[in-house]
């Protein structure tokens, strides 16, 4: 194994000499030794390099991630990690043209590359946004409300989530060398866990190019990410109970890895996303001539040909009503006839080759098995035209459409996946039959339904949801903005039960939780308040002579409170509020009707109680409080009648610093717990209000990681400033 820090030329350039890929190990680029896997240009078939991890010390990689990368990330807050993701996304987007050049060697069209490259970078942007919106500016996450554990309220419970202290190993598939890496890294880094990335070797040259740019950016601290181009060797043997594995690929490989001795003995978290036999269904109402029929034909053909059918979410099984079978076949054939196969750099080519010649053999083997139980209705695996390339040298394979006359009588279309541009049409007699066919896939990543009948949509959704990780219910109303059948989104879970692996990725907050430990805390409200930095009902409060609205964000302490003066509610208050608000609901204004209501007499408006409470605790003079930011978790727990006297208690519940933008006043969001009680000391309203409060100082958004780390209270920078 040798190390180097020199610039490396990218792949995909014609006429260049093959080179060996490098791995990024313990902060250095290293070249593996020994027997290597040869890598070929998917279009031309020429060798462009090779890859091996021979000589690499996998145990040392794990140790480096745990000893260097993990502590660096855990010292940062969610918001700081989110800003790192944003900075990295911006950096990669600025260099995307370089990646498109390399991506051409995988056989990807420009549209294919866009999905992989910019779609992958988009997950970084998405998690950067979610990290600052859905997580606190803390190193931990408080999950769920306080749980009362005792009658007197002196013993309560709370769940917190903290980063695992091991390393996340990401084993990715060949079909998305960029998106596959970035969609796993985004939630992992946001959670505060370092990662070792292992791309599929056949297309790892594109992963290496993007990874090399990430390292050159120097945005991530040392040890946060490492890369293996080649075999995983004995890497999994060195993982412990604090580590996690996220695998994407074939079910057979996933099962083999999941059953590894170290994985089982150490209970290493193993998330598996396997290829599956996804379905698309045409609703019985979506007859030819309807928008839904046209959308269905377009989507099925697109999913067969985008990435040459090499998508784990691609449509493999197509269900259509008996009465529309011939119409669907004719429409699909007509659309597939317009697909030109060849070199994606040639104008007019709409589908490129598979990722490699090895994949051609695998797809052909699966096709032969499917063909024995079905009828080929479109395409010829042995006779098809290729534009701008040599069919025998490149990894080309044509779209094939099969028809299963008796989909309940054969198993092959439901059991065998040809991971390429291959699809099987199956007729159904009723929606119940279609639902039964969907289940025969034994668990899939995604299913889609094209119908304008919402009753059918409901039946299919609840009929197939248990077997599918995602369902697209498509019609004319969502078509313009829909991302389609085959597009996993960072906001939603990506995964599925059974054959699909039984795991989940992404899904917003859910994806981050895969890399964190949820722990239940038990103790007094005051103790839990100090641990979580969040006020808990029953915890000790503090007061002083200075109104909390006169204090800057930095000066406010969790638990600081204000007890307001009292106010007696009168009938005049109720009448006046009704006149101002226009709310003349009978319970407020009609004595006779109110007597027969659940209130038994006239009551004050709930929103009057809120307004009156605000008048009791607000300091009217200009000060650090800039604006009311919102209101959450409002409950009117007891009615307020004319003659009742109310009093409000305002307590600092939580503080979240906001990153300073240019030309913006430095500020943070303060969540205040508000409890309004009556003269009997009974709560009548409880809620949380949010205010924007001026900060005394704050680093500007977009500052480099060193600035973010050193200028945020409680965060210590690494010795190298990152």
SVG drawing of the C-alpha trace seen along z (x, -y; Angstrom):
<svg xmlns="http://www.w3.org/2000/svg" viewBox="-82 -51 86 73">
<polyline fill="none" stroke="black" stroke-width="0.4" points="0.0,0.0 1.4,-3.4 0.2,-6.9 0.1,-10.0 -1.3,-13.6 -0.8,-14.5 -3.7,-15.5 -5.3,-12.5 -6.8,-12.8 -10.5,-11.9 -11.9,-8.9 -14.0,-9.1 -11.5,-10.9 -10.8,-9.3 -7.3,-8.0 -6.0,-8.1 -4.0,-5.3 -5.8,-3.2 -5.0,-3.9 -5.6,-2.3 -8.3,-3.8 -7.2,-5.0 -8.9,-4.7 -9.0,-7.5 -7.7,-6.0 -6.8,-7.8 -6.5,-11.1 -4.4,-10.0 -5.0,-8.8 -3.6,-5.3 -3.1,-2.8 -4.0,0.8 -1.7,3.6 -2.1,7.1 -4.8,8.5 -7.2,5.9 -10.6,5.7 -10.5,4.3 -12.8,1.4 -14.2,0.8 -15.9,-2.1 -19.6,-1.0 -19.9,-2.5 -16.6,-1.7 -15.6,1.4 -12.0,0.2 -10.3,0.6 -10.1,-2.6 -8.5,-1.4 -8.7,1.1 -9.3,1.2 -8.1,3.1 -8.0,2.6 -5.1,5.0 -2.7,4.0 -5.2,1.7 -5.5,2.0 -9.3,2.1 -9.0,2.2 -7.0,-1.0 -9.7,-2.7 -12.3,-1.8 -10.1,-3.1 -9.3,-6.3 -13.0,-7.0 -13.8,-6.3 -10.8,-8.2 -10.7,-11.2 -13.8,-11.7 -16.4,-10.7 -15.3,-13.1 -15.0,-16.0 -18.6,-15.5 -20.0,-15.0 -18.6,-18.3 -20.6,-20.0 -24.3,-20.8 -27.0,-19.6 -27.0,-23.1 -23.3,-23.2 -23.3,-19.8 -26.2,-21.0 -24.2,-24.0 -21.4,-21.7 -23.7,-19.7 -24.9,-22.9 -21.4,-24.2 -20.4,-20.8 -23.5,-20.8 -22.7,-24.2 -19.1,-23.2 -20.0,-20.0 -22.7,-21.8 -20.0,-24.3 -17.9,-21.4 -20.7,-19.3 -19.5,-19.6 -16.4,-17.6 -18.6,-14.8 -20.7,-14.7 -17.6,-14.0 -16.7,-11.0 -20.3,-9.8 -20.3,-9.4 -18.1,-6.3 -20.9,-4.6 -23.1,-4.8 -25.4,-7.4 -27.3,-9.8 -27.3,-13.5 -30.7,-12.9 -29.3,-9.8 -26.3,-11.7 -28.5,-14.5 -30.5,-12.1 -27.4,-10.6 -25.2,-13.7 -27.5,-16.6 -30.1,-14.4 -27.4,-13.2 -26.2,-16.7 -29.8,-17.6 -30.0,-15.2 -27.2,-17.2 -29.2,-20.4 -32.4,-18.8 -30.8,-17.5 -29.0,-20.8 -32.4,-22.4 -34.0,-19.7 -31.1,-19.8 -31.8,-23.4 -35.5,-23.2 -36.3,-19.9 -33.3,-19.6 -32.2,-21.8 -28.9,-23.7 -27.6,-21.0 -25.4,-18.0 -28.3,-15.8 -32.0,-15.4 -34.9,-15.3 -37.5,-12.8 -41.1,-13.2 -42.8,-14.8 -42.2,-14.4 -43.6,-11.2 -45.2,-11.5 -44.0,-8.6 -45.4,-9.5 -48.5,-10.9 -46.8,-13.9 -44.9,-14.9 -41.4,-14.6 -40.4,-11.7 -40.6,-12.0 -39.1,-10.5 -37.8,-11.8 -36.1,-10.2 -32.9,-11.6 -31.0,-10.6 -27.2,-10.8 -24.8,-9.8 -23.5,-6.3 -19.8,-6.3 -18.7,-3.8 -18.5,-4.1 -21.1,-3.8 -20.1,-1.5 -22.0,-2.4 -21.9,0.3 -23.5,-1.0 -24.8,0.3 -23.3,-0.3 -26.4,-2.0 -26.1,-5.3 -22.4,-6.0 -23.0,-9.5 -26.6,-9.6 -26.0,-6.2 -23.1,-7.7 -24.6,-11.1 -28.1,-9.9 -26.5,-7.8 -23.8,-10.3 -26.3,-13.2 -28.3,-11.7 -25.1,-10.0 -23.1,-13.2 -26.1,-15.1 -26.5,-12.5 -22.8,-13.1 -21.3,-9.8 -18.3,-9.2 -18.6,-6.9 -16.5,-4.6 -17.9,-4.6 -17.6,-1.4 -19.1,-1.9 -19.7,1.0 -16.4,1.5 -17.7,1.5 -18.6,-2.3 -16.5,-3.3 -14.4,-5.6 -17.3,-8.1 -17.7,-7.9 -13.9,-8.4 -14.1,-11.6 -16.8,-13.1 -15.2,-11.9 -11.9,-13.5 -13.7,-16.8 -15.2,-16.5 -11.7,-16.0 -10.3,-18.9 -12.9,-21.2 -11.6,-20.6 -15.1,-21.2 -15.5,-18.0 -13.1,-17.5 -10.5,-14.8 -11.8,-11.3 -15.4,-12.1 -15.3,-10.2 -13.1,-7.5 -13.4,-5.6 -12.7,-2.1 -12.5,-1.4 -12.4,2.3 -13.3,5.2 -14.4,4.6 -11.9,7.2 -12.3,8.0 -13.8,4.5 -17.0,5.8 -15.0,8.0 -13.8,4.9 -17.2,3.3 -18.7,3.2 -22.1,2.5 -21.7,-1.2 -21.3,-0.8 -23.9,-0.6 -24.0,0.8 -26.2,-0.5 -26.2,1.8 -27.8,1.3 -27.6,4.1 -28.7,7.6 -30.7,9.5 -28.2,12.4 -25.2,10.2 -27.1,8.4 -28.1,11.6 -24.6,12.8 -23.2,9.6 -26.0,9.4 -25.2,12.9 -21.5,12.1 -20.3,13.4 -19.3,9.9 -22.6,8.4 -24.6,11.0 -22.4,11.3 -22.1,7.5 -25.7,6.7 -24.3,4.2 -27.2,2.2 -27.7,3.4 -30.0,1.5 -30.6,3.3 -32.2,1.9 -32.3,4.6 -33.5,4.7 -37.2,5.6 -40.0,6.3 -41.8,3.0 -45.2,2.7 -47.2,0.1 -51.0,0.4 -53.5,-1.1 -56.8,-1.8 -60.0,-0.4 -61.2,-3.9 -58.1,-5.0 -59.3,-4.1 -57.5,-5.1 -58.0,-8.8 -57.9,-9.7 -54.9,-11.7 -54.2,-8.9 -53.8,-6.4 -51.3,-8.6 -49.4,-9.3 -49.2,-5.6 -47.8,-4.7 -45.2,-7.5 -44.1,-6.5 -43.8,-2.8 -41.7,-3.4 -39.6,-6.0 -38.9,-3.6 -37.9,-0.9 -35.3,-3.1 -34.0,-5.7 -30.5,-4.5 -31.2,-1.6 -33.6,-0.1 -30.8,0.1 -32.8,-1.5 -33.8,0.4 -37.1,-1.4 -37.7,-0.6 -41.1,0.8 -40.7,4.6 -44.3,5.7 -47.2,3.8 -50.8,4.6 -53.6,3.5 -57.3,4.3 -58.2,7.2 -60.2,4.9 -57.3,2.5 -54.5,5.1 -54.2,4.7 -54.4,0.9 -51.6,0.8 -49.4,3.2 -49.9,1.1 -49.2,-2.2 -46.1,-0.8 -44.7,0.7 -45.2,-2.6 -43.4,-4.5 -40.5,-2.1 -40.0,-2.2 -39.0,-5.8 -36.1,-4.9 -32.8,-5.1 -30.0,-3.0 -26.4,-4.0 -23.6,-6.3 -25.3,-9.0 -22.9,-11.6 -24.6,-11.3 -27.6,-13.5 -30.9,-11.6 -29.7,-8.7 -32.2,-8.3 -30.8,-5.1 -27.2,-4.2 -25.7,-0.8 -25.7,1.1 -22.9,0.4 -20.7,3.2 -20.5,6.4 -20.9,8.4 -24.4,6.9 -25.3,7.8 -24.7,11.4 -26.7,11.2 -29.7,9.5 -29.7,12.0 -29.7,14.9 -32.7,13.5 -34.5,12.7 -34.1,16.3 -35.8,17.5 -38.7,15.0 -39.1,15.9 -39.8,19.6 -43.0,18.6 -44.1,15.6 -44.4,14.3 -42.1,11.7 -44.2,9.0 -41.6,6.3 -37.8,6.3 -35.1,8.8 -32.1,9.3 -30.1,10.6 -31.1,8.2 -31.2,4.4 -29.5,1.3 -26.9,-0.7 -26.1,-4.3 -22.5,-5.6 -21.0,-2.5 -20.0,1.1 -22.8,3.3 -20.4,6.2 -17.8,4.1 -20.2,1.9 -22.5,3.1 -25.7,2.6 -29.0,4.3 -32.4,3.5 -35.8,2.8 -37.8,6.0 -41.5,6.3 -43.0,9.6 -46.7,10.6 -47.9,13.1 -51.2,14.5 -51.7,16.3 -50.0,14.1 -51.4,16.2 -50.3,19.4 -46.6,18.6 -44.0,17.4 -41.1,16.2 -42.3,12.7 -42.9,12.3 -39.6,13.9 -36.9,13.0 -35.7,9.5 -33.8,8.7 -31.9,5.6 -32.2,3.8 -34.8,2.4 -37.1,5.4 -40.8,5.4 -43.7,7.9 -47.3,6.9 -50.0,8.8 -53.8,8.5 -56.2,8.4 -60.0,8.9 -60.7,6.8 -58.9,4.4 -58.7,7.1 -56.9,9.3 -54.5,6.5 -53.8,6.0 -53.1,9.8 -50.7,9.6 -48.8,6.7 -48.3,8.8 -46.8,11.6 -43.6,9.6 -43.1,10.4 -42.0,6.9 -41.0,4.1 -39.5,0.6 -42.3,-1.2 -45.6,-0.7 -47.6,-3.1 -51.2,-3.5 -52.7,-5.7 -56.3,-6.4 -58.7,-9.4 -61.0,-7.3 -60.0,-8.1 -61.9,-5.1 -59.7,-2.9 -56.7,-4.8 -57.8,-4.1 -58.4,-0.4 -55.0,0.1 -53.1,-2.0 -54.4,0.0 -54.3,3.2 -50.6,3.0 -49.0,0.7 -47.9,3.5 -45.8,4.9 -44.3,1.6 -42.1,-1.1 -43.6,-3.8 -46.7,-4.3 -47.3,-6.8 -51.0,-7.6 -50.8,-9.4 -53.5,-11.3 -53.9,-14.4 -54.0,-16.7 -50.5,-15.9 -48.9,-15.1 -47.3,-18.5 -45.3,-18.5 -45.0,-14.8 -41.4,-13.4 -42.6,-10.1 -42.6,-6.4 -38.9,-5.9 -37.7,-8.9 -36.9,-8.4 -37.0,-11.7 -35.0,-12.7 -38.2,-13.7 -39.7,-10.3 -38.5,-6.8 -36.7,-4.7 -36.8,-1.0 -39.3,1.8 -40.2,5.0 -39.4,8.6 -37.5,9.0 -36.7,5.2 -34.5,5.8 -36.7,4.7 -34.8,1.5 -35.3,-2.3 -33.1,-5.1 -33.7,-8.9 -37.2,-9.9 -36.2,-13.2 -35.7,-12.9 -36.2,-9.1 -33.0,-8.6 -30.9,-10.5 -32.3,-8.3 -30.7,-5.2 -27.3,-6.5 -28.3,-7.6 -29.1,-5.8 -32.4,-6.5 -32.0,-6.5 -34.7,-6.9 -33.9,-9.3 -35.6,-9.2 -35.3,-11.7 -36.7,-14.9 -38.1,-17.6 -35.3,-19.9 -32.6,-17.4 -34.0,-16.5 -34.3,-20.2 -30.6,-20.8 -29.7,-17.6 -31.8,-18.4 -31.6,-22.2 -35.4,-22.3 -37.8,-23.4 -40.0,-20.6 -43.2,-21.2 -42.6,-20.9 -38.9,-22.0 -37.5,-24.8 -37.9,-28.2 -35.7,-31.3 -36.8,-34.9 -35.1,-38.3 -36.0,-41.9 -35.3,-42.3 -38.2,-41.4 -37.1,-38.5 -38.1,-40.6 -35.4,-43.0 -32.7,-40.4 -30.7,-39.4 -30.9,-35.8 -27.4,-35.1 -28.5,-36.3 -31.7,-34.2 -31.4,-31.0 -33.6,-27.9 -36.1,-28.0 -36.1,-31.8 -39.6,-32.9 -42.0,-35.7 -45.3,-35.6 -47.6,-38.3 -50.1,-40.5 -53.7,-39.3 -56.7,-40.3 -60.4,-39.8 -62.5,-38.9 -65.7,-40.9 -68.8,-40.6 -67.7,-43.8 -64.4,-42.1 -66.3,-39.3 -68.6,-41.7 -65.8,-44.0 -63.7,-41.1 -66.6,-39.7 -67.1,-43.1 -63.4,-43.3 -62.9,-39.7 -66.3,-39.1 -66.7,-35.9 -70.3,-35.9 -70.4,-32.2 -73.4,-31.5 -71.4,-30.2 -69.9,-33.7 -72.9,-35.8 -76.2,-34.0 -77.0,-33.4 -80.0,-31.1 -78.2,-28.9 -75.1,-28.7 -77.0,-27.3 -77.8,-24.2 -74.2,-23.8 -71.3,-21.9 -70.3,-25.2 -73.6,-25.8 -73.2,-29.6 -71.4,-32.2 -67.7,-31.8 -64.8,-34.0 -63.3,-33.5 -60.2,-31.3 -58.4,-33.7 -59.4,-36.5 -57.7,-34.6 -54.5,-34.4 -54.7,-38.1 -55.3,-39.0 -52.4,-36.8 -50.1,-38.5 -51.1,-41.8 -50.2,-40.6 -46.7,-39.4 -45.5,-41.5 -43.0,-44.3 -44.2,-47.1 -40.9,-49.0 -38.4,-48.4 -35.9,-45.8 -34.1,-42.6 -37.4,-40.9 -37.8,-41.5 -41.1,-39.7 -43.6,-37.0 -42.5,-34.0 -45.4,-31.7 -47.5,-29.6 -47.5,-25.9 -49.3,-23.2 -52.2,-25.3 -54.7,-23.7 -57.7,-25.4 -58.0,-23.1 -60.7,-24.8 -63.3,-27.5 -63.0,-31.1 -66.2,-32.7 -67.0,-36.4 -65.7,-37.2 -62.8,-34.7 -59.3,-36.1 -56.4,-34.9 -52.7,-35.1 -49.9,-33.9 -46.5,-32.4 -43.9,-32.8 -40.9,-30.5 -37.9,-30.1 -38.4,-26.6 -35.8,-26.3 -33.4,-28.4 -32.3,-27.9 -29.6,-30.2 -30.2,-31.2 -27.2,-31.5 -26.7,-35.2 -27.3,-36.1 -25.8,-39.1 -27.5,-42.4 -29.6,-40.6 -29.8,-41.4 -28.1,-38.5 -31.0,-36.6 -32.3,-33.4 -35.6,-31.7 -36.8,-31.5 -39.6,-29.1 -41.5,-30.2 -43.7,-27.9 -46.9,-29.7 -49.4,-28.6 -52.5,-30.6 -54.3,-29.9 -57.5,-31.1 -58.1,-32.2 -58.3,-28.6 -54.8,-28.0 -56.3,-25.8 -54.7,-25.9 -57.1,-27.3 -54.7,-27.5 -51.2,-26.1 -49.1,-26.7 -45.7,-27.6 -44.9,-30.9 -41.9,-31.6 -40.1,-34.9 -37.2,-36.2 -34.7,-37.7 -31.6,-39.7 -28.3,-38.0 -25.3,-40.0 -23.0,-38.3 -23.3,-35.5 -21.2,-34.1 -22.5,-34.8 -24.1,-32.0 -21.8,-30.6 -18.8,-31.1 -16.2,-28.3 -16.4,-25.4 -13.5,-26.8 -15.5,-30.0 -18.7,-28.1 -16.9,-25.8 -15.0,-28.5 -17.7,-31.1 -20.6,-29.0 -20.8,-28.7 -20.0,-25.2 -18.3,-24.0 -14.6,-23.3 -12.7,-23.3 -10.2,-20.6 -6.5,-21.5 -6.4,-22.2 -9.3,-24.7 -11.8,-22.4"/>
</svg>
